[in-house]
Amino acid sequence: MSLIQIEKVKKVFSETETPVTALDNISISIDKGSFISFIGPSGSGKTTLLNIIGALDKPSAGRIIFNNIELSTLNRVAAADFRAEHIGFIFQNFNLLPVLTVYENVEYPLLMTRNTSASERRHLVENVLDAVGMKTQMGKFPNQISGGQKQRVAIARALITNPELVLADEPTANLDHESAFKVIQLMHEMRSKFGTTFVFSTHDPKIVKEVDILHKLEDGKLIGTDNQGGVAA
């Protein structure tokens, strides 16, 4: 079942004297519950495409249709509301708020987007922290936990609103091999448990070998799509 349709998307940055085409006629379908990655060299358009899928930017041409909603038709406020309701973001630098505890970092999206009671918020936060193995650390601050633990908190924060889609931009870039492996396995578990769709932008071979489908980008063009069963699309 298709969750997202990317139809002939083009993105041109024209702020400089010479316009730069970051994405050139990209068409991809992303199924609900899939585990995919965009790969390619720096400047290939991976992050730009993630930003457009996540309604953080708009294409210069083409359409992104998410559950029958065309994202480019949303104004800034509507796009922010849509992201809050449907999309979780995981960044390579975690983006945890240093003055908030683990618990408060995960609770924050609920305070911003949901009209929930304190008791309901606590139930939701404790459940998702338990799912990522961080419930016992919820009173600590980000500078008191490891990089792998920070990434688990970032995943919990991304999942707290039960989004349909999680977008992860180089989520394992700053992790050692063991921490990266644990994070990837945790994402697999989260997909199984919550039915969440995960879309990565990465250079990391540890993620590349774990995903179901690889979309290869180069110079803003889609140059190939492979599934991990070895069948090229």
SEPA-524827 format. One record per residue (C-alpha): residue number from 1; x, y, z. Coordinates in Angstrom, 3 decimals. Example, Ala and Ser with C-alpha at 12.3 -4.5 7.8 and 13.67 -1.06 7.14 Angstrom:
2
+------+----------+----------+----------+
! resi !       c1 !       c2 !       c3 !
+------+----------+----------+----------+
!    1 !   12.300 !   -4.500 !    7.800 !
!    2 !   13.670 !   -1.060 !    7.140 !
+------+----------+----------+----------+
This chain:
233
+------+----------+----------+----------+
! resi !       c1 !       c2 !       c3 !
+------+----------+----------+----------+
!    1 !    0.000 !    0.000 !    0.000 !
!    2 !    1.511 !    3.311 !   -1.106 !
!    3 !    2.000 !    5.968 !    1.566 !
!    4 !    3.879 !    8.552 !   -0.516 !
!    5 !    3.940 !    9.268 !   -4.227 !
!    6 !    6.834 !   11.382 !   -5.522 !
!    7 !    5.897 !   12.511 !   -9.015 !
!    8 !    8.411 !   14.158 !  -11.361 !
!    9 !    9.883 !   16.280 !   -8.576 !
!   10 !   12.388 !   18.938 !   -9.530 !
!   11 !   14.172 !   21.339 !   -7.192 !
!   12 !   16.180 !   24.292 !   -8.454 !
!   13 !   18.023 !   26.653 !   -6.125 !
!   14 !   18.147 !   29.998 !   -7.901 !
!   15 !   19.525 !   32.226 !   -5.151 !
!   16 !   22.999 !   32.172 !   -6.721 !
!   17 !   24.041 !   33.689 !  -10.053 !
!   18 !   24.014 !   30.230 !  -11.632 !
!   19 !   20.898 !   28.205 !  -10.667 !
!   20 !   21.632 !   24.774 !   -9.199 !
!   21 !   19.390 !   21.799 !   -9.977 !
!   22 !   19.381 !   19.714 !   -6.798 !
!   23 !   16.666 !   17.274 !   -7.941 !
!   24 !   15.818 !   16.464 !  -11.538 !
!   25 !   12.573 !   14.652 !  -12.395 !
!   26 !   12.446 !   12.223 !   -9.455 !
!   27 !    9.547 !    9.760 !   -9.349 !
!   28 !    9.329 !    7.199 !   -6.509 !
!   29 !    6.577 !    5.369 !   -4.646 !
!   30 !    7.082 !    4.637 !   -0.933 !
!   31 !    4.911 !    1.906 !    0.576 !
!   32 !    3.536 !    2.022 !    4.097 !
!   33 !    5.787 !    0.180 !    6.542 !
!   34 !    8.781 !    0.178 !    4.210 !
!   35 !   12.414 !    0.582 !    5.289 !
!   36 !   14.289 !    2.391 !    2.527 !
!   37 !   17.323 !    4.570 !    1.961 !
!   38 !   18.484 !    7.194 !   -0.478 !
!   39 !   22.185 !    6.777 !   -1.175 !
!   40 !   24.652 !    8.728 !   -3.242 !
!   41 !   27.652 !   11.060 !   -2.975 !
!   42 !   27.521 !   14.444 !   -1.270 !
!   43 !   25.540 !   16.848 !   -3.430 !
!   44 !   23.447 !   14.082 !   -5.006 !
!   45 !   20.198 !   15.505 !   -3.607 !
!   46 !   19.515 !   13.074 !   -0.731 !
!   47 !   18.919 !   15.633 !    2.005 !
!   48 !   17.006 !   17.944 !   -0.334 !
!   49 !   14.632 !   15.099 !   -1.182 !
!   50 !   14.152 !   14.233 !    2.494 !
!   51 !   13.331 !   17.876 !    3.239 !
!   52 !   10.704 !   17.940 !    0.495 !
!   53 !    9.163 !   14.630 !    1.596 !
!   54 !    9.057 !   16.024 !    5.138 !
!   55 !    7.255 !   19.223 !    4.055 !
!   56 !   10.253 !   21.309 !    5.175 !
!   57 !   10.689 !   22.570 !    1.604 !
!   58 !    8.668 !   22.661 !   -1.605 !
!   59 !    9.620 !   21.349 !   -5.042 !
!   60 !   10.137 !   23.726 !   -7.930 !
!   61 !    8.040 !   21.355 !  -10.047 !
!   62 !    6.257 !   18.052 !   -9.573 !
!   63 !    4.213 !   16.736 !   -6.656 !
!   64 !    4.602 !   14.955 !   -3.315 !
!   65 !    1.369 !   13.201 !   -2.369 !
!   66 !    1.197 !   11.871 !    1.197 !
!   67 !   -1.984 !    9.903 !    1.933 !
!   68 !   -3.817 !   11.773 !   -0.829 !
!   69 !   -2.617 !   15.185 !    0.396 !
!   70 !   -0.433 !   17.186 !   -1.978 !
!   71 !    2.184 !   18.695 !    0.315 !
!   72 !    3.114 !   21.633 !   -1.925 !
!   73 !   -0.405 !   23.044 !   -1.537 !
!   74 !    0.056 !   23.482 !    2.228 !
!   75 !    0.971 !   26.905 !    3.578 !
!   76 !    3.638 !   27.276 !    6.272 !
!   77 !    1.262 !   26.797 !    9.213 !
!   78 !   -0.547 !   23.863 !    7.611 !
!   79 !    2.780 !   22.239 !    6.715 !
!   80 !    3.987 !   22.574 !   10.325 !
!   81 !    0.750 !   21.027 !   11.584 !
!   82 !    1.062 !   18.208 !    9.056 !
!   83 !    4.634 !   17.445 !   10.130 !
!   84 !    3.622 !   17.402 !   13.779 !
!   85 !    0.784 !   14.959 !   13.122 !
!   86 !    2.365 !   12.613 !   10.592 !
!   87 !    6.192 !   12.813 !   10.520 !
!   88 !    9.037 !   12.190 !   12.962 !
!   89 !   12.563 !   13.435 !   12.279 !
!   90 !   15.869 !   11.898 !   13.400 !
!   91 !   18.955 !   14.053 !   12.842 !
!   92 !   22.586 !   12.929 !   12.841 !
!   93 !   23.425 !   15.410 !   15.614 !
!   94 !   20.415 !   14.269 !   17.695 !
!   95 !   19.140 !   17.851 !   18.289 !
!   96 !   18.234 !   17.098 !   21.894 !
!   97 !   17.598 !   20.145 !   24.074 !
!   98 !   20.455 !   20.206 !   26.612 !
!   99 !   18.441 !   21.896 !   29.377 !
!  100 !   15.751 !   19.207 !   29.287 !
!  101 !   15.985 !   15.713 !   30.718 !
!  102 !   15.571 !   12.590 !   28.591 !
!  103 !   11.937 !   12.443 !   29.693 !
!  104 !   11.316 !   16.125 !   28.886 !
!  105 !   12.978 !   15.879 !   25.461 !
!  106 !   10.633 !   13.061 !   24.495 !
!  107 !    7.615 !   14.764 !   26.056 !
!  108 !    8.261 !   18.037 !   24.214 !
!  109 !    6.484 !   17.139 !   20.912 !
!  110 !    3.363 !   16.194 !   22.868 !
!  111 !    3.371 !   19.567 !   24.633 !
!  112 !    3.694 !   21.336 !   21.287 !
!  113 !    1.158 !   19.358 !   19.276 !
!  114 !   -1.265 !   17.438 !   21.468 !
!  115 !   -3.863 !   18.430 !   24.045 !
!  116 !   -3.042 !   15.639 !   26.473 !
!  117 !   -3.144 !   15.506 !   30.253 !
!  118 !    0.035 !   15.189 !   32.311 !
!  119 !   -0.882 !   11.616 !   33.261 !
!  120 !   -1.510 !   10.644 !   29.636 !
!  121 !    1.761 !   12.254 !   28.540 !
!  122 !    3.637 !   10.346 !   31.239 !
!  123 !    2.069 !    7.073 !   30.135 !
!  124 !    3.020 !    7.684 !   26.490 !
!  125 !    6.564 !    8.864 !   27.250 !
!  126 !    7.335 !    6.033 !   29.635 !
!  127 !    6.012 !    3.462 !   27.146 !
!  128 !    8.126 !    4.704 !   24.247 !
!  129 !   11.235 !    5.115 !   26.436 !
!  130 !   10.717 !    1.555 !   27.627 !
!  131 !   10.441 !    0.416 !   24.009 !
!  132 !   13.834 !    1.977 !   23.178 !
!  133 !   15.459 !    0.766 !   26.394 !
!  134 !   15.848 !    4.217 !   27.965 !
!  135 !   13.186 !    4.282 !   30.686 !
!  136 !   15.772 !    3.902 !   33.440 !
!  137 !   17.669 !    6.938 !   32.111 !
!  138 !   14.728 !    9.314 !   31.778 !
!  139 !   15.845 !   11.638 !   34.589 !
!  140 !   19.275 !   12.264 !   33.060 !
!  141 !   20.312 !   15.177 !   30.858 !
!  142 !   21.778 !   14.691 !   27.358 !
!  143 !   25.350 !   15.369 !   28.549 !
!  144 !   25.020 !   12.467 !   31.002 !
!  145 !   24.299 !    9.750 !   28.417 !
!  146 !   26.271 !    8.163 !   25.564 !
!  147 !   25.931 !    8.853 !   21.843 !
!  148 !   24.038 !    5.623 !   21.295 !
!  149 !   21.691 !    6.473 !   24.141 !
!  150 !   21.125 !    9.958 !   22.707 !
!  151 !   20.151 !    8.394 !   19.407 !
!  152 !   17.689 !    6.107 !   21.198 !
!  153 !   16.167 !    9.190 !   22.832 !
!  154 !   15.976 !   10.886 !   19.421 !
!  155 !   14.158 !    7.829 !   18.062 !
!  156 !   11.771 !    7.873 !   21.018 !
!  157 !   11.085 !   11.562 !   20.418 !
!  158 !   10.431 !   10.873 !   16.739 !
!  159 !    7.984 !    8.097 !   17.616 !
!  160 !    6.152 !    9.698 !   20.548 !
!  161 !    3.352 !   11.109 !   18.373 !
!  162 !    3.049 !    7.727 !   16.594 !
!  163 !    3.951 !    9.186 !   13.175 !
!  164 !    3.264 !    7.346 !    9.973 !
!  165 !    6.692 !    8.303 !    8.654 !
!  166 !   10.142 !    8.766 !   10.203 !
!  167 !   12.788 !   10.589 !    8.156 !
!  168 !   16.372 !    9.962 !    9.282 !
!  169 !   19.259 !   11.993 !    7.857 !
!  170 !   22.563 !   10.171 !    8.504 !
!  171 !   21.267 !    8.878 !   11.854 !
!  172 !   24.330 !    6.712 !   12.563 !
!  173 !   27.044 !    9.094 !   11.320 !
!  174 !   28.419 !    9.853 !   14.787 !
!  175 !   27.987 !    6.410 !   16.330 !
!  176 !   30.509 !    3.614 !   16.845 !
!  177 !   29.824 !    0.295 !   15.156 !
!  178 !   28.149 !   -1.352 !   18.139 !
!  179 !   25.897 !    1.634 !   18.877 !
!  180 !   24.975 !    1.964 !   15.193 !
!  181 !   24.037 !   -1.709 !   14.996 !
!  182 !   21.819 !   -1.418 !   18.083 !
!  183 !   20.102 !    1.684 !   16.691 !
!  184 !   19.403 !    0.018 !   13.334 !
!  185 !   17.998 !   -3.071 !   15.029 !
!  186 !   15.862 !   -0.858 !   17.233 !
!  187 !   14.397 !    0.835 !   14.155 !
!  188 !   13.518 !   -2.569 !   12.714 !
!  189 !   11.753 !   -3.392 !   15.980 !
!  190 !    9.899 !   -0.079 !   15.924 !
!  191 !    8.695 !   -0.750 !   12.390 !
!  192 !    7.414 !   -4.170 !   13.457 !
!  193 !    5.781 !   -2.820 !   16.604 !
!  194 !    4.268 !    0.427 !   15.303 !
!  195 !    4.069 !   -0.125 !   11.519 !
!  196 !    6.173 !    2.995 !   10.981 !
!  197 !    7.715 !    3.797 !    7.599 !
!  198 !   11.427 !    4.653 !    7.794 !
!  199 !   13.221 !    6.639 !    5.078 !
!  200 !   16.954 !    7.278 !    5.406 !
!  201 !   19.502 !    9.492 !    3.724 !
!  202 !   22.905 !    7.951 !    4.338 !
!  203 !   26.423 !    7.008 !    3.293 !
!  204 !   26.642 !    4.402 !    6.040 !
!  205 !   27.058 !    0.840 !    4.699 !
!  206 !   25.617 !   -0.525 !    7.958 !
!  207 !   22.248 !    1.022 !    7.075 !
!  208 !   22.590 !    0.259 !    3.372 !
!  209 !   22.773 !   -3.493 !    3.986 !
!  210 !   19.798 !   -3.449 !    6.366 !
!  211 !   17.160 !   -1.612 !    4.332 !
!  212 !   14.624 !   -3.212 !    2.007 !
!  213 !   15.116 !   -0.853 !   -0.920 !
!  214 !   17.944 !    1.434 !   -2.071 !
!  215 !   17.269 !    4.459 !   -4.259 !
!  216 !   20.519 !    5.659 !   -5.821 !
!  217 !   20.883 !    9.373 !   -6.545 !
!  218 !   23.595 !   11.149 !   -8.490 !
!  219 !   23.648 !   14.817 !   -9.522 !
!  220 !   19.995 !   15.114 !   -8.538 !
!  221 !   18.881 !   12.215 !  -10.724 !
!  222 !   17.536 !    8.804 !   -9.758 !
!  223 !   20.009 !    6.413 !  -11.399 !
!  224 !   18.805 !    3.117 !   -9.960 !
!  225 !   16.559 !    1.325 !   -7.493 !
!  226 !   17.523 !   -2.021 !   -5.973 !
!  227 !   15.817 !   -4.211 !   -3.428 !
!  228 !   17.911 !   -6.212 !   -1.005 !
!  229 !   16.715 !   -9.471 !   -2.532 !
!  230 !   19.024 !   -8.684 !   -5.415 !
!  231 !   16.359 !   -7.781 !   -7.957 !
!  232 !   16.867 !   -4.474 !   -9.699 !
!  233 !   13.774 !   -2.410 !  -10.377 !
+------+----------+----------+----------+
